[in-house]
């Protein structure tokens, strides 16, 4: 943990969504931001499961790392029991993977810890799981910083950059993907004016993106989601950069609902649309966006705001929380392995999966 914080400090952002301290895992409760900074102690793997499902922690890489620590807590429990440890770990892994369906990083991180535990004797499970979870966290931070370096170069020397949802330090191990690219551009001395879509209905853009950018001294202007077209038309936006929850092998991207709208508007207005994501967000098993499951959440998230109904009683709401942006709308995908450009199928298979197409 100390080494991770040092890496982040050197990169210029010390914000983290979780902590591992004195053999305990804590989540920064993002539902309470920007009002309060509350740290939730996760005593069991079930606590990490609820933290992910109920959105105390969110963002694809962050929920993956949280689930990896869920495996650590699970390993600590089963280690005490001794017998049949691995089959119990398999069942914990299965449950953790079901916490949220769209972000593939969740499955990736859980499987990685599970893989590291294969053949480990019961008494060594906890220590081995912890080593792997900390490695996943550290690698994610390093990947984000690299993406910041590659992606920062793509941003305009001066001008407006629009982002959607929160793909920042709070959504990752630290530094962020899309916000990492913005941080990277700023550290190159670029004069970037950040615009943040507020991102209905959870307001990740307003509550979280604005909170973390201001905390790092980066100024940001908030706009309602539906203002982005006008901002583009008025020449206020020179690039858009977003994160991803899952990228299919043809380059289609699942990300927060409304991302597709931004991409279409960018196309219409001749503005580059970038996606930033680590290789753990790519799904070899999904050949296109059609194969990516889209999470649908409770209609109350749309109908109510802070316990107050915002629609007449009796009306129904439909609440898909991610959408698919077809690869043809994406100018480039920024990864820690380099910047991918169309044709994506070829670039992804060679640079990400390491296979020839
Ligand atoms: O529902 P959320 O808040 O988990 O959705 C988060 C996003 O859509 C992010 O853009 C995505 O996970 C990338 S985070 C680096």
Boltz pocket constraint, residues with backbone or C-beta under 6 A from the ligand:
constraints:
  - pocket:
      binder: B
      contacts: [[A, 57], [A, 58], [A, 59], [A, 60], [A, 61], [A, 103], [A, 164], [A, 165], [A, 166], [A, 167], [A, 168], [A, 171], [A, 172], [A, 176], [A, 177], [A, 178], [A, 204], [A, 242], [A, 243], [A, 244], [A, 245], [A, 255], [A, 256], [A, 257], [A, 276], [A, 321]]
      max_distance: 6.0
